[in-house]
Amino acid sequence: HATNSNTVLIPSGFDGFYYINLQIEYAANATGLRYAGINFTKANNETMNSPYQFITNAGSVFATAVNISVVEYLAAGDSFIATAYQNSGGSLSVIGNNATQPVPATFLNVVYLGA
């Protein structure tokens, strides 16, 4: 993870398939869309967007979680970044930890599956 750009950079010697799972949980608000995505940049500067999920009519009583998973072949010098977007018309918090759940509400899991 590069702290100056918030990207995850694949180091030399770890070319292969990666399982990437992203979940973003937004505070309750019934207006607008919620988005979670993973944007890839290959070492040759080719940019690829991941599958993504929009959720409409998000509940005003309960938080809205958006979860996506991808398997991607990445090589040394490739990178990716997780993105979140909402358009409720005002500030809307991303919930980092939900004390009532056994796992964090917002997370990024990356698993190296091998070449």
GISULQUI-V176187 format. One record per residue. RES is the residue in three letters. PSI is psi in radians with two decimals (999 if undefined). Layout:
BEGIN
[[RES/PSI] [RES/PSI]]
END
This chain:
BEGIN
[[HIS/2.22] [ALA/2.03] [THR/-0.32] [ASN/-0.22] [SER/-0.05] [ASN/0.49] [THR/2.71] [VAL/2.08] [LEU/2.27] [ILE/2.13] [PRO/2.84] [SER/2.45] [GLY/-0.02] [PHE/0.61] [ASP/2.45] [GLY/-2.93] [PHE/2.43] [TYR/2.35] [TYR/2.14] [ILE/2.17] [ASN/2.16] [LEU/2.29] [GLN/2.31] [ILE/2.21] [GLU/2.18] [TYR/2.58] [ALA/2.73] [ALA/2.32] [ASN/2.23] [ALA/-0.02] [THR/2.42] [GLY/-2.98] [LEU/2.75] [ARG/2.49] [TYR/2.48] [ALA/2.39] [GLY/2.86] [ILE/2.08] [ASN/2.21] [PHE/2.49] [THR/2.06] [LYS/2.80] [ALA/-0.46] [ASN/0.21] [ASN/0.21] [GLU/2.24] [THR/2.36] [MET/2.38] [ASN/2.55] [SER/2.99] [PRO/2.65] [TYR/2.94] [GLN/2.20] [PHE/2.51] [ILE/2.14] [THR/2.92] [ASN/0.78] [ALA/2.50] [GLY/2.48] [SER/-0.24] [VAL/-0.66] [PHE/2.67] [ALA/2.74] [THR/2.12] [ALA/2.38] [VAL/2.19] [ASN/2.29] [ILE/2.64] [SER/2.44] [VAL/2.66] [VAL/2.17] [GLU/2.42] [TYR/2.15] [LEU/2.51] [ALA/2.94] [ALA/2.29] [GLY/-0.28] [ASP/2.71] [SER/2.89] [PHE/2.81] [ILE/2.44] [ALA/2.44] [THR/2.61] [ALA/2.50] [TYR/2.48] [GLN/2.64] [ASN/0.92] [SER/-0.19] [GLY/-0.02] [GLY/-3.10] [SER/2.43] [LEU/2.06] [SER/2.57] [VAL/2.29] [ILE/2.02] [GLY/-0.55] [ASN/2.31] [ASN/1.90] [ALA/-0.33] [THR/-0.07] [GLN/2.63] [PRO/-0.24] [VAL/2.75] [PRO/2.61] [ALA/-0.64] [THR/2.22] [PHE/2.81] [LEU/2.05] [ASN/2.34] [VAL/2.16] [VAL/2.17] [TYR/2.09] [LEU/-0.27] [GLY/2.97] [ALA/999]]
END
